[in-house]
């Protein structure tokens, strides 16, 4: 049986912000899909510096239109939000798998 290759998608971050929905707090990336598709449950690679990074799961997606989406990541507390905002992802090209 042939092993399926996992496709990588690419997004271009256009804006980052936070959003409170009820009791939940989300880190939100407004972005444009450059290649592939992005789905809930996919993992997004976030760079810290050259050769160092982390992956986080995508919890929700809102379709804005014309290849534009908002990716939402649920955060447990304000420290997590501050950390993600501190990565300065605005304008970055990110990989989603």
C-alpha positions in Angstrom: 0.0 0.0 0.0 1.3 3.4 -1.0 1.9 6.0 1.8 0.1 9.2 1.1 2.2 12.4 1.1 1.0 15.1 3.4 0.3 18.3 1.6 1.5 21.6 3.0 -0.5 24.8 2.6 0.8 28.3 2.8 -0.8 31.4 4.2 0.2 35.1 4.2 -0.7 36.8 7.5 -2.3 40.2 6.9 -3.3 41.1 10.5 -3.2 39.6 14.0 -5.5 40.4 16.9 -7.4 38.9 19.8 -11.1 38.2 20.0 -13.2 37.3 23.1 -16.2 35.0 22.4 -18.1 34.3 25.6 -15.6 32.7 28.0 -13.1 31.9 25.3 -10.2 34.1 24.2 -8.8 33.6 20.7 -5.5 34.6 19.0 -6.7 35.5 15.4 -4.7 35.6 12.2 -6.4 37.4 9.3 -4.7 35.9 6.3 -4.8 35.0 2.6 -4.4 31.4 1.4 -1.4 31.3 -0.9 -1.4 27.6 -1.7 -3.5 24.6 -0.7 -6.3 24.6 1.8 -6.6 25.2 5.5 -8.9 23.2 7.7 -9.8 23.1 11.4 -7.4 20.7 13.2 -4.5 21.4 10.9 -1.3 22.5 12.5 0.3 25.9 11.8 4.1 26.4 12.0 5.1 29.5 13.9 8.8 30.7 13.6 10.7 32.0 16.7 14.0 32.6 14.9 16.1 30.9 12.2 15.7 27.1 12.6 13.5 27.4 15.8 9.7 27.3 15.9 6.6 25.6 17.1 3.3 24.3 15.8 -0.1 25.1 17.1 -3.5 23.6 16.1 -6.1 25.6 14.3 -9.3 25.6 16.4 -11.7 27.6 14.2 -11.8 29.2 10.8 -14.0 32.0 9.5 -14.1 32.4 5.7 -14.0 36.1 4.8 -14.0 35.6 1.0 -11.7 35.6 -2.0 -9.0 33.3 -0.5 -9.1 35.3 2.8 -9.8 33.6 6.1 -9.5 34.3 9.9 -7.7 31.5 11.7 -8.6 31.3 15.4 -6.4 29.6 18.1 -8.0 29.1 21.5 -5.7 30.4 24.3 -6.0 29.5 28.0 -4.8 32.8 29.5 -3.5 36.3 28.8 0.2 35.1 29.0 -0.4 32.8 26.1 -2.0 35.6 24.1 0.9 38.0 24.9 3.4 35.3 23.8 1.7 34.8 20.5 1.3 38.5 19.8 5.0 38.9 20.7 6.0 36.7 17.7 5.1 39.6 15.4 3.6 37.4 12.7 2.0 40.3 10.8 3.2 40.0 7.2 4.7 36.5 7.7 4.2 33.6 5.3 3.4 30.5 7.3 3.1 26.8 6.6 0.0 24.8 7.5 -0.1 21.0 7.5 
